[in-house]
Amino acid sequence: MKKIIVNKNYPIFIGQNLIEKITQMCQIKNYSKAFVITDSDIEPLFLKKILSLIGIDTAYIVLPSGEKEKNIENIQKIWTAMHSAGCDKQSLVVNLGGGVIGDMGGFAASTYMRGVDYLNIPTTLLAQVDASIGGKTGIDFAGIKNLIGTFHQPVAVVIDTQTLATLPKREFLSGFAEIIKHGLIRDKKYYQEVTKKHPLKLSQDELVDIIARSCKIKAEIVESDPRESAYRKLLNFGHTIGHAIESLSLESCAPFLHGEAVSIGMLVEAKISQLDGMLSLPELQRIHQGLIKTDLPVYLTNIEIAKILKKVQSDKKNEKGKVNFTLLQKIGKAVYNQNVSENVIIEAINTYKIK
C-alpha cells in the first residue's frame, strides 16, 4: 500500500483490496452516523460490502449514473435523504463511485449543515487520479460543466485498484487521459513512461505505481494553491476545449466520456500552443501519437465550431471576459492564464475536426 498526504491534512491510500481495511485506515467509528452516496452502476458491485464494513449506524442513497445526473435536483435528493436519516454535524458522508458521485457527494457534504466531513472511495480510474483529490466539488448548471461548486477537502481518499476490474474497457482508457495530462504539464519522463505501454497491458503493481505518481503530482499542485488562484490552473490543460466538447456531446445520442473529451481538448490546446509559438511541432506530434497509442480519441465529429466557441466563452475559468487557457511550452512544462485569439482557436479545432 502507498500513502500520500495532501495539504499536510488528509491521506490518500493506494493499493489492492483496501476496501476491506477501510476501518483500519479511517477513523469512521468517531462519527455519529455514516451516509453512503453511490449510483446504480456501483450499487450491485460494492454497496453491500461497504455497508457491512463501516461498523456504525449507516444510511445510503442510490442515484442514477451518468454526467447528466450531476444536477441540483439530485443534490436536493441527497440533502433530503440525509435529513430523513437523521444526519447531524458529526456525520460522515462516504462517496462510493466515480467522479460524478465524488463531485456531487462532496458538494452535498460541503453544504449540509454548513459542512460535514466526507470520505472518497473512487471506483473509476478517472476519479482515482483526478476528481477524488483536491477538494473541488460541484454540479453542472445551465449547460455549463461544474458551474456551481465549493472547495471542501475530504478527510481521506481510499483508492482500491481492485475496483478497476469491474470497469468497461472504454471507461478505463478514459481515465488515462488525466494520467497523460499530469505528465504533459509536469513531468516529461512520466509522460514517456505512461505512453510506452498500452494501459490494458499494465500489471497491478505497475498500475498502483502510476496511480500513485499521478496522485502525487496532483497533490503537490493542489498543496501549493488549494483554491485555484494561480498555480493550480495548470491542471486545467485540455479542459477548456474538453469541457465544451463534453457538454455539447451530452446533447447527442453518443456522448463522450470525460477523459475522451479531455483527450481531444488536450490535442487542440497543444495545437494552440504550437500555433502561438510555444510548443514545437515534433512535440505536438509526440502528444498526438501518445494519445492514439492509448486508444483515446483525437478527432472531433458532429459538433459545430460555433457551439464550441460559445461554450468556451462561458467557461467558469474566464476572467473579465477573457478566455484563460493553460498551454504547453514543452512536454512537461505548462503555463496558465494564456489569452488566445479566436482565429487561433478555430484553426486548432479545424486541425482535428473531421469534415
N, C-alpha and C positions, 0 to 999 in steps of 0.2 A: 504493500500500500504506500502511496505517496501522499504527502500533506503539504499544502501551500497556504500561507497566511496572507490574507488580503487586508490592506489598510491597517495592519497590526491589530486587527479587530476580529475577523472571523476566519475559520479554516475551510479549505476545500480538501476533501478526502477523495482520492482517486485510486481505484483498484477493482479487483474482481470479487464478486459475492459480498459486497459491502452492505447491501440492504439487510442482510442477516445480522449485521453488527451495529445497526443504527443506534440502539440504546447505549452501546458502549462508547460511541463517538460523540453523541449529542445528549445533553442533559435534559431529556424530554420529561423525566419524572418531576422536574422542578416546576412544571406548568400545571395550571388548574384543569386544562382541557386541551385536546388536540382537535383541529378541524382540517380534514384532508380534502384537497381540491384536485380532482382528476377529470379525465374525459372518457368518452365512450369507447375509445380505442384501447386505452390503458386499463380501464376497469377490469376486464376479464383476465388480464395478464398479471397485475401486481397489487391491486387494491386489497384483496383478501389477505395477502401476506403482510402488507404494511399494517393493516388493522390489527392483525394478530401479534405484531411485534411491538407496537407503540407502548403498551403497558399502562396507559392512563385512560380516563374517560374520553371517548373519541366519537366525533360525528363526521359526516362527509357529504360531499355533493359531487355528482357526476354530470358534466356538461357535454354538449355535443362537441365533436372535434372539428378543427379547421380554423384557418385565419379569419374567415367570415364571422366566427363566433366571438371574436375579440372586441366586444362592444359593451356599451353601458348597460344594456338590458341584462346581460349575463352577470355583470358586476352587481347589479341590483339583486339578482337571484342569490348570489353569494352572500351579500350583506344580510338578506332576509333569512337565509338558512343559518348563518352564524348567530343571528339574534334569536331565532327559534330554538337553536341548540343550547342557548344559554352561555355563549362565549362571552368572556369578560376580558378585562385589560391584561390578565395573566394567561390568556390562551395562546396557543401556538398554532399558526397556520402551516400546513405541510403541503407544498406544491409538488404533486406527483405527475410528471408528464413532460411534454416538450416546451418549446419557447412560448407558445400561446398560453398554456396553463401557468407557466412561470411569470409571464408579464401580467396576466390578469390576477393571479393569486397574490403576487407582490403588491399590486395596486390596491386590491381589496384589503390586504393586511395593513398597508400604509395609511388607509383612510378609516378603517373601522375603529371606533373609539379613539380617533386621532393617532392611531398607530399601535399595532401589536407585532410581536415577533413572528418571523416566518423562516421556514427551512425549505431549501430547494433540493428535490431529488429528480434531476433531469434524466429523462429516458431516451432522448434522441441525441445523436452526435452534435447536431447544431446547437442544442440547448447546453450540452455539456461543455463546449468550448467557447460559448458566447453568451447566450441570453441569461444563463443562471448566475453569471458572475458580474459584479459591478453595481448592483442596486438600482438599475434602471427598471422601472415598472411602467405599465401603461396599456392603453387601449387605442384602437383606431376610431376616428371620428370624422364625419363629414367627408368620407372618402380618402382621408389622409392617414397614413400609417403612423401609429404612435403619437398622434397629435396631443392626446391628453395623458398625463402621467406624473409620476413623482420619482424622487430619489429616495430609496429606503433599502438599506443593506440587509441581507439575510443574516441569520445567526450562524448558519453553516450551509455548505453545499456538499452533498454526498453523491459522488459520481461512480456508479457501479457499471462497469463496462459490459457486464453480462446482459444488461437490458438491451444492448445493441443487437443481440442475436435475434431479437423479435422484429427488428426494423426491416421494412422492404428495402430492396437494393437502391431504389431511387431516393428514398429518404436518407439513407446512409451516405450516399455520394453527395447529396445536397449539403450535408454538414461539412464536407471537406472544403467548401468554398470559403468558410470563415477561417479554417486552418491555413489555407493558402494565403488568405488576406494577411494573417499575422506575420507570415514570412515576408510578404511583399512590403509591408510597412515598417518592419523592424529588424529582420534577420535574413539576409540573403542565403546563408548556409542552410538555415532551417527550410526556406522555400525550396532549395535544391533537394533536400532530404525528402520532403513530403510529396514531391512530384516525380521522384525517380522510380517509384513502385506503385502499381495500381492499388488503390485503397482496399479492395476486396482480397488482396493477397497478403495483407499485413497480419502478422501473428498477434495474439492477445497482448504479449509483452510489448511489441512494437507500438500497438495501439495505445496502451497505457502511457508509454513514454511520449507519444505525440500529443495526446490529450493533455498530459501534464505540462509539456512545453508551451502549448497554446494557452493554457490557463495561466501559466507564469507570465507570459508576455502580456496578456490582458490585465492580470493583477498588477503588474508593475506600472502599466499605463494608468490604470484606474487609481492606484495609490498616489500618483503624482498629481492627479486632477480629478477628484471624486465627482464633481458636479459639472464636468464638461465645460469649463470656462475657457480652456485653451488646449493643452496637450492631448487630452482625451479625444479630441476631434479627429486624431489620426485614425481611430477605429472606424470612422465613417467612410473610409475609402471604399468605393464601389456601391455605396448605399444611396447616394443622391439620385443617380440614374436607376440603381437597382430597386429602390423603394417605389419609384414611379412606375417601373415596369411591373413590379409585383402587384401594386394596387390596380393598375389597369387590367392586368391579366385576370384578376378576380372577377371581372365583369364578363369574362368569356367562358366558353364551355371547357377550356383546357388551361386552367391557371398554372402559373409557375409556382414551384415551391420557393421559399425564401432564398435558400442557397443558390438555386438555379438563376433567379433574378439577379442576385448579387454577383454571380459569375459573369453574366453579360454586363452588369454595371461596372465591374472591375475592368473588363476589357475596354469598354467605351471610355472610362475615365483614364485608363492607361493611354489610350489613343489621344485623348485630350492633352495629357501630359506630354506626349510626343509632339503633337501639333503646336503646343506652346513652348517648345524648345527645351524641355527638361529631360524627358526620358529618351534614350537612344532607340532607334528603330530595331537594332538587334535585340535589345532587352524587351521591347514590346512584342517581338516575335516569340521570344522565350516564354513570356507570360501566356500568349495565345496557345503555344504548344503544351504548356503545363496544364492548362485547363482542359484541353482536348484529351490529354493523356489520362486525366482523372474522370473522363466521361461526363464533364459538366458542359452545359450548353454555351455556345459562343456566338450564336446568331439569333437575331430577332425577327419574328414574323407577325403579321396581322395586328400590329399596334402602330397607330399613326404617330408620326414625329410631333405633330402639333399638340397631341394629347400628352405626350411625354413632357414636352416643354411646359405645358400648363401645370402639370403635377410638380415639376421641378421648381417652378416659380412659387408654389405654395408649400415647399418643403419646410419642415419645422426648424431646420438648421440655418435658414436665411436670416440675415440681419440688415435692417434699414433698406429693404427692398432688393438687396444684392444676394445672388446665389453663391454660397460658400462651398467650394469643392475641397476635398482632400485629394491631392495629386502626388504622383511619384517623381522624385528626382532621379532615382535609380532603384533597382530591386534591392529592398532592404532599407530604403530611406524615403519617407513621405513628408509632405508639408501640408499644413492646413490653412484655412481661410484664403483660398485662392479664387479670385474672381475671373470668370471666363466669358468671353463674348458668345452671343447666341449663335453666330455663324460657325464658331469652332465646335460648339456642342452639336449642331446639326451635322457638320461634316463627320464628326466622330461617330454619331449614331448611324449615319448612312453607310459608314465603312462596314458595319456589322449587321446591317438590315438586309434581309433577302428581299429583293424587289418582286 
